[in-house]
Amino acid sequence: GPGMWKAHRDGHTMWILGTLQPVARRMEWESGAVERQMAASSQILLPPSVKFDLGMGRFRTLMLVPSMLGARKNPDGDKLVDHVPAEDYARWLALKKKYLGRDRGVEKRRPIFAAQELYEAAVEKSGLQFKGLVSPLIDRTTKRHGIPSHRPRIEIAISDPKAAIRAFRETAIDDAECFRKTLDHLETDLEKMRIRANAWARGDMLTLREITYEDQSQAC
C-alpha cells in the first residue's frame, strides 16, 4: 500500500500519509496498514479547507450562481481565439477535438476556464479520476473507532459578492501561461499520471521519485 512517513518530536509521533491526484479509476489499494495505524492514533489531522463567507443566506447565494458562471466568459463577447497565441490555439483545437468534441460553449470561456474544462475531460477519458480514495477511508475509520479529528479551516469574508463578481468580469487576466502549460501537460504527461497513480497505490517510492512532471497548477 501507499508509503507513510514517521516523524518524532518531544515524545510525540506523527504518521504522515501523502496523497496524489489524479488516480486510476477503479484502482484498488491495500489500506490495511493505514487503517491499523489510524486505529492506534489519538487524533487525526485532516488537510486544510477554505470557506467563503458571503454574508448572505443559502437562497441569496444561489441567486449569484448565474453571475458566477457568466464570469467565466471573456468580456465583450470575445472568443478564446482572440486571447491566446495562434500556435497555442492550433494545439487547443487538436486536443479539444480529442477530448471535448464539438463543444462550442467552451470557445467563449476565458483561457484559464477553457483550459480547466479540457484538463478535466482529458483526465476522465484517460481512465483517471480526481475523486479521492483516501478521504472516504479516513471518514469510515475515524467514525468506527471514535478517533477525534481536526481540520484547519481558512475563512475568507467577501462583504459585497455582487461587486466582487462584477470586478472580476471587468478585469483582464493574464492567463496565457496557464493555458499553454495545460496544453503542454496534456500532450506529454497523461501516461506519467497513470504510472504515478499505480506507483502510489503500491507504495513504489522509487518510481514516484523517478517519474515526475511539472503541472500547470502554479501558473493557473
C-alpha positions as CSV (number, residue, x, y, z in Angstrom):
1,G,0.0,0.0,0.0
2,P,1.0,3.7,0.0
3,G,4.1,4.7,1.8
4,M,3.9,6.6,5.1
5,W,6.4,8.8,6.9
6,K,7.0,8.7,10.6
7,A,8.1,11.9,12.4
8,H,9.1,12.3,16.1
9,R,9.3,15.3,18.4
10,D,9.2,15.8,22.2
11,G,8.0,12.3,22.8
12,H,5.2,12.5,20.2
13,T,4.9,10.6,16.9
14,M,3.1,11.6,13.8
15,W,2.4,9.3,10.8
16,I,2.0,11.2,7.5
17,L,0.2,9.7,4.5
18,G,0.9,11.5,1.3
19,T,-1.8,11.6,-1.3
20,L,-1.8,12.0,-5.1
21,Q,-4.2,13.1,-7.8
22,P,-5.4,12.1,-10.2
23,V,-5.7,8.3,-9.5
24,A,-6.6,5.5,-11.8
25,R,-10.4,4.8,-12.0
26,R,-11.4,1.6,-10.2
27,M,-8.0,1.4,-8.7
28,E,-7.6,-0.7,-5.5
29,W,-5.0,-0.1,-2.9
30,E,-4.1,-2.1,0.2
31,S,-5.2,0.1,3.0
32,G,-4.7,-2.3,5.9
33,A,-1.5,-0.6,7.2
34,V,-3.1,2.8,7.1
35,E,-6.3,1.6,8.9
36,R,-4.3,-0.1,11.6
37,Q,-2.1,3.0,12.2
38,M,-5.2,5.2,12.4
39,A,-6.9,2.9,14.9
40,A,-3.9,3.2,17.2
41,S,-3.8,7.0,16.9
42,S,-5.1,9.6,19.4
43,Q,-6.0,12.2,16.8
44,I,-6.4,12.6,13.0
45,L,-5.2,15.8,11.4
46,L,-7.0,16.4,8.1
47,P,-6.0,18.6,5.1
48,P,-7.0,22.3,5.5
49,S,-10.1,23.7,3.8
50,V,-11.3,27.1,2.7
51,K,-14.7,28.6,3.5
52,F,-16.0,31.7,1.8
53,D,-18.4,33.8,3.9
54,L,-20.6,35.8,1.6
55,G,-22.6,37.3,4.4
56,M,-25.9,36.0,3.0
57,G,-28.3,33.0,3.3
58,R,-28.3,30.0,1.1
59,F,-31.1,31.2,-1.2
60,R,-29.5,34.6,-1.9
61,T,-26.2,32.7,-2.5
62,L,-27.9,30.5,-5.1
63,M,-29.2,33.6,-6.9
64,L,-25.5,34.6,-7.5
65,V,-24.8,31.4,-9.4
66,P,-25.7,32.7,-12.9
67,S,-23.4,35.7,-12.4
68,M,-20.6,33.5,-11.2
69,L,-21.0,31.2,-14.3
70,G,-21.1,34.3,-16.5
71,A,-17.8,35.5,-15.1
72,R,-16.1,32.5,-16.8
73,K,-16.7,34.1,-20.2
74,N,-14.5,36.5,-22.0
75,P,-15.6,40.1,-21.7
76,D,-17.3,42.0,-24.6
77,G,-18.3,38.7,-26.3
78,D,-14.7,37.8,-27.2
79,K,-13.8,34.3,-28.2
80,L,-10.9,32.1,-27.0
81,V,-9.1,32.6,-30.3
82,D,-8.9,36.4,-29.5
83,H,-7.0,35.9,-26.3
84,V,-4.3,33.2,-26.9
85,P,-1.4,33.0,-29.4
86,A,-2.2,31.4,-32.7
87,E,0.2,28.5,-32.2
88,D,-1.4,27.6,-28.8
89,Y,-4.9,27.9,-30.3
90,A,-4.0,25.4,-33.0
91,R,-2.8,22.9,-30.4
92,W,-6.0,23.6,-28.4
93,L,-8.2,22.7,-31.4
94,A,-6.4,19.3,-31.8
95,L,-6.8,18.5,-28.1
96,K,-10.4,19.8,-27.9
97,K,-11.4,17.6,-30.8
98,K,-9.9,14.6,-29.0
99,Y,-11.3,15.2,-25.5
100,L,-14.2,17.7,-25.8
101,G,-15.6,17.1,-29.3
102,R,-17.8,19.9,-30.8
103,D,-18.4,21.8,-27.6
104,R,-18.9,25.4,-28.8
105,G,-19.6,27.0,-25.5
106,V,-16.1,26.5,-24.3
107,E,-14.9,28.8,-27.1
108,K,-16.5,31.7,-25.2
109,R,-14.5,31.0,-22.0
110,R,-11.6,32.8,-20.6
111,P,-8.4,30.8,-21.3
112,I,-8.0,29.7,-17.7
113,F,-11.5,28.2,-17.6
114,A,-11.3,26.7,-21.0
115,A,-8.0,25.0,-20.0
116,Q,-9.6,23.6,-16.9
117,E,-12.5,22.1,-18.7
118,L,-10.2,20.5,-21.3
119,Y,-8.0,19.1,-18.5
120,E,-10.8,17.5,-16.6
121,A,-12.2,15.9,-19.8
122,A,-8.8,14.6,-20.8
123,V,-8.2,13.1,-17.3
124,E,-11.6,11.4,-17.4
125,K,-11.1,9.9,-20.9
126,S,-7.7,8.6,-19.9
127,G,-9.1,6.4,-17.2
128,L,-8.2,8.7,-14.4
129,Q,-10.2,10.5,-11.8
130,F,-9.9,13.3,-9.2
131,K,-12.2,11.5,-6.8
132,G,-10.2,10.8,-3.7
133,L,-9.6,7.3,-2.4
134,V,-8.2,8.4,1.0
135,S,-10.9,10.6,2.4
136,P,-13.7,8.0,2.4
137,L,-11.4,5.5,4.2
138,I,-10.4,8.1,6.8
139,D,-14.0,9.1,7.5
140,R,-15.1,5.5,7.9
141,T,-12.1,4.6,10.2
142,T,-12.4,7.7,12.3
143,K,-16.1,7.1,12.9
144,R,-15.7,3.3,13.6
145,H,-13.0,3.9,16.2
146,G,-14.3,7.2,17.6
147,I,-11.0,9.0,16.9
148,P,-11.0,12.8,17.4
149,S,-10.2,14.7,14.1
150,H,-9.2,18.2,13.3
151,R,-9.3,20.1,10.0
152,P,-7.7,23.6,9.9
153,R,-10.1,26.0,8.1
154,I,-9.3,29.3,6.5
155,E,-12.3,31.6,6.3
156,I,-12.5,34.4,3.7
157,A,-15.2,37.0,4.1
158,I,-16.5,38.8,1.0
159,S,-18.5,41.8,2.1
160,D,-20.1,42.6,-1.3
161,P,-20.2,39.4,-3.5
162,K,-22.0,41.1,-6.4
163,A,-19.4,43.8,-6.6
164,A,-16.6,41.2,-6.4
165,I,-18.1,39.2,-9.3
166,R,-18.6,42.4,-11.4
167,A,-15.0,43.5,-10.8
168,F,-13.7,40.0,-11.8
169,R,-15.7,40.1,-15.0
170,E,-14.3,43.5,-15.9
171,T,-10.7,42.7,-15.0
172,A,-8.2,41.5,-17.6
173,I,-6.5,38.2,-16.6
174,D,-3.0,37.3,-17.8
175,D,-3.7,33.6,-18.1
176,A,-1.9,32.7,-21.3
177,E,0.8,30.9,-19.4
178,C,-1.8,28.8,-17.6
179,F,-3.4,27.9,-21.0
180,R,-0.1,27.0,-22.6
181,K,1.2,24.9,-19.7
182,T,-2.1,23.0,-19.5
183,L,-1.7,22.0,-23.2
184,D,1.9,21.0,-22.6
185,H,0.8,18.9,-19.6
186,L,-1.9,17.1,-21.6
187,E,0.4,16.4,-24.6
188,T,3.2,14.8,-22.6
189,D,2.1,13.7,-19.1
190,L,-1.1,11.7,-19.1
191,E,0.7,8.3,-19.2
192,K,3.0,9.6,-16.4
193,M,-0.1,10.4,-14.3
194,R,-1.2,6.7,-14.7
195,I,2.2,5.4,-13.8
196,R,2.4,7.6,-10.7
197,A,-1.1,6.7,-9.6
198,N,-0.3,2.9,-9.7
199,A,3.1,3.5,-8.0
200,W,1.3,5.4,-5.2
201,A,-1.1,2.5,-4.7
202,R,1.8,0.1,-4.3
203,G,4.0,2.3,-2.2
204,D,6.6,2.3,-5.0
205,M,8.6,5.4,-3.9
206,L,11.4,4.8,-6.4
207,T,9.0,5.2,-9.3
208,L,7.3,8.2,-7.7
209,R,10.7,9.9,-7.5
210,E,11.8,8.9,-11.0
211,I,8.6,9.7,-12.9
212,T,8.0,13.4,-12.4
213,Y,6.5,16.3,-14.3
214,E,5.7,20.0,-13.9
215,D,2.0,20.5,-13.9
216,Q,0.1,23.8,-14.6
217,S,-1.2,24.5,-11.1
218,Q,1.2,27.2,-10.2
219,A,0.7,29.1,-13.5
220,C,-3.1,28.8,-13.1
